[in-house]
Amino acid sequence: MQTTRVLIRQLNLLPDEVIHQQRLDKIRQRVGYVLLLLAGLLLIVQGQLQHKVDYLELELVNIQPLAAQTHRLQDNAKQLRAQLNHEEKRQHLLNLQTSIDPIAHLTYIETIMPTSGRILQIDISTTHVSVAGQATSLSDIALLLDKLQLRLGSAIRLSTCHLTSNDQYYFQIEGEVARP
């Protein structure tokens, strides 16, 4: 093969400048074909990309109402969760708080109070009770304390007791009310 080229060169009677120009023309022609092919490929790729962009924009337009609705539903769900949490806490507090019937407690304390004593102050809540009074004997105070413990729980204790100048015992009974 090498020999044929050498022979063709030797047989070519054209001047070297023309041969050189023919080679450059062939190279330019091939480079032009390659550039034309690359331009065609780039146009195809650009067309595909533009088609993909148009498709995604159309999808975005179709999805936006659904996204807005989803955001509204998420906001509503968040508000409902907050309300539910608030209601659960409220219900929990209501369950913890037992209702007190002041008339029943006052009537009970009135019936168990010895005749020799008298009540000076009563504070009753759902968790705490405090009874202050006067009595003529310690046994009356002990009897009152025992009956209050039976009704309200064993945490009820005699907190103060002292003898006043008129032979009356001033006492204070208080403590935590037991849960039913």
Secondary structure per residue as TSV (DSSP state, phi and psi in degrees):
chain	resnum	aa	ss	phi	psi
A	1	M	-	360.0	-40.8
A	2	Q	H	-61.1	-38.3
A	3	T	H	-68.1	-35.9
A	4	T	H	-64.9	-38.3
A	5	R	H	-67.6	-42.6
A	6	V	H	-62.4	-39.5
A	7	L	H	-67.0	-40.4
A	8	I	H	-64.7	-40.2
A	9	R	H	-62.2	-41.9
A	10	Q	H	-69.5	-33.0
A	11	L	H	-79.8	-23.1
A	12	N	-	-69.6	120.5
A	13	L	-	-96.3	2.7
A	14	L	S	-73.3	150.2
A	15	P	-	-66.2	159.0
A	16	D	H	-61.4	-33.9
A	17	E	H	-64.1	-40.7
A	18	V	H	-69.1	-42.4
A	19	I	H	-61.2	-44.5
A	20	H	H	-62.0	-40.8
A	21	Q	H	-65.7	-38.1
A	22	Q	H	-63.9	-41.7
A	23	R	H	-62.3	-45.1
A	24	L	H	-62.7	-37.5
A	25	D	H	-64.4	-41.3
A	26	K	H	-64.1	-42.0
A	27	I	H	-64.8	-43.7
A	28	R	H	-62.5	-39.5
A	29	Q	H	-64.7	-44.0
A	30	R	H	-65.6	-43.0
A	31	V	H	-62.3	-39.0
A	32	G	H	-62.4	-42.5
A	33	Y	H	-62.3	-43.8
A	34	V	H	-63.1	-43.9
A	35	L	H	-64.9	-38.8
A	36	L	H	-64.4	-40.5
A	37	L	H	-64.1	-44.4
A	38	L	H	-62.7	-41.0
A	39	A	H	-63.3	-41.2
A	40	G	H	-63.2	-43.2
A	41	L	H	-63.7	-41.7
A	42	L	H	-63.5	-38.4
A	43	L	H	-65.1	-39.4
A	44	I	H	-64.9	-46.1
A	45	V	H	-63.2	-43.1
A	46	Q	H	-63.6	-38.8
A	47	G	H	-64.1	-41.9
A	48	Q	H	-64.0	-43.9
A	49	L	H	-64.3	-41.3
A	50	Q	H	-64.2	-39.3
A	51	H	H	-61.9	-42.0
A	52	K	H	-64.9	-42.0
A	53	V	H	-63.0	-44.5
A	54	D	H	-61.9	-41.3
A	55	Y	H	-63.7	-43.8
A	56	L	H	-66.9	-36.9
A	57	E	H	-64.0	-40.1
A	58	L	H	-64.7	-41.9
A	59	E	H	-62.6	-40.2
A	60	L	H	-62.8	-42.1
A	61	V	H	-62.5	-38.9
A	62	N	H	-72.5	-30.1
A	63	I	H	-85.4	-26.4
A	64	Q	H	-55.4	-44.8
A	65	P	H	-62.3	-38.1
A	66	L	H	-66.2	-38.7
A	67	A	H	-65.6	-41.6
A	68	A	H	-63.4	-42.4
A	69	Q	H	-64.8	-40.0
A	70	T	H	-62.8	-42.5
A	71	H	H	-62.9	-40.8
A	72	R	H	-62.8	-43.5
A	73	L	H	-64.9	-38.1
A	74	Q	H	-65.0	-41.3
A	75	D	H	-63.3	-43.1
A	76	N	H	-62.6	-41.6
A	77	A	H	-63.8	-39.1
A	78	K	H	-64.3	-42.6
A	79	Q	H	-65.2	-42.0
A	80	L	H	-65.2	-38.8
A	81	R	H	-63.0	-40.4
A	82	A	H	-65.0	-43.2
A	83	Q	H	-64.9	-41.7
A	84	L	H	-63.7	-42.5
A	85	N	H	-62.2	-42.6
A	86	H	H	-62.3	-44.9
A	87	E	H	-65.3	-38.6
A	88	E	H	-64.2	-42.3
A	89	K	H	-63.7	-42.6
A	90	R	H	-62.0	-45.1
A	91	Q	H	-64.5	-38.8
A	92	H	H	-62.4	-43.9
A	93	L	H	-64.4	-39.0
A	94	L	H	-65.7	-36.6
A	95	N	H	-68.4	-35.2
A	96	L	H	-70.7	-35.1
A	97	Q	S	-86.0	111.8
A	98	T	-	-85.5	142.5
A	99	S	-	-76.4	140.5
A	100	I	-	-103.5	143.3
A	101	D	-	-107.2	96.6
A	102	P	H	-62.7	-33.6
A	103	I	H	-65.3	-42.9
A	104	A	H	-63.8	-44.1
A	105	H	H	-66.0	-43.9
A	106	L	H	-65.0	-41.0
A	107	T	H	-63.1	-43.1
A	108	Y	H	-62.4	-46.6
A	109	I	H	-63.5	-37.2
A	110	E	H	-64.2	-38.6
A	111	T	H	-75.6	-29.2
A	112	I	H	-91.5	-8.9
A	113	M	S	-71.0	125.9
A	114	P	-	-61.2	151.6
A	115	T	T	-67.3	-23.0
A	116	S	T	-81.2	-3.7
A	117	G	-	-119.7	172.7
A	118	R	E	-148.1	150.5
A	119	I	E	-90.1	130.9
A	120	L	E	-99.1	-34.9
A	121	Q	E	-156.3	140.2
A	122	I	E	-132.1	129.3
A	123	D	E	-124.9	119.3
A	124	I	E	-128.3	128.2
A	125	S	-	-128.6	-176.0
A	126	T	S	-70.0	-19.5
A	127	T	S	-121.0	-13.9
A	128	H	E	-141.7	147.4
A	129	V	E	-134.1	143.9
A	130	S	E	-143.4	125.0
A	131	V	E	-126.0	122.7
A	132	A	E	-115.3	140.7
A	133	G	E	-167.7	-172.4
A	134	Q	E	-130.5	145.5
A	135	A	E	-147.0	158.7
A	136	T	S	-88.5	-18.4
A	137	S	-	-137.6	153.8
A	138	L	H	-68.8	-30.8
A	139	S	H	-66.0	-33.3
A	140	D	H	-65.3	-39.7
A	141	I	H	-65.9	-42.7
A	142	A	H	-63.4	-40.5
A	143	L	H	-64.5	-43.9
A	144	L	H	-61.7	-43.9
A	145	L	H	-61.8	-43.1
A	146	D	H	-62.2	-44.3
A	147	K	H	-69.1	-36.0
A	148	L	H	-66.4	-38.1
A	149	Q	H	-65.2	-37.8
A	150	L	H	-63.7	-38.5
A	151	R	H	-84.1	-41.8
A	152	L	H	-107.5	-9.5
A	153	G	-	120.4	159.0
A	154	S	T	-76.4	-5.5
A	155	A	T	-79.6	-4.8
A	156	I	-	-76.3	125.2
A	157	R	E	-132.5	158.6
A	158	L	E	-81.4	114.7
A	159	S	E	-92.7	-38.2
A	160	T	E	-141.5	148.7
A	161	C	E	-158.3	123.7
A	162	H	E	-149.1	154.2
A	163	L	E	-86.7	129.1
A	164	T	-	-91.4	176.2
A	165	S	T	-68.4	-21.2
A	166	N	T	-100.4	31.9
A	167	D	S	57.9	32.5
A	168	Q	-	-110.7	143.1
A	169	Y	E	-95.4	122.1
A	170	Y	E	-91.6	131.3
A	171	F	E	-136.5	157.9
A	172	Q	E	-137.5	123.7
A	173	I	E	-114.3	129.5
A	174	E	E	-154.2	165.0
A	175	G	E	162.7	178.4
A	176	E	E	-81.1	134.8
A	177	V	-	-80.0	132.7
A	178	A	-	-72.9	142.2
A	179	R	-	-74.1	140.5
A	180	P	-	-70.4	360.0
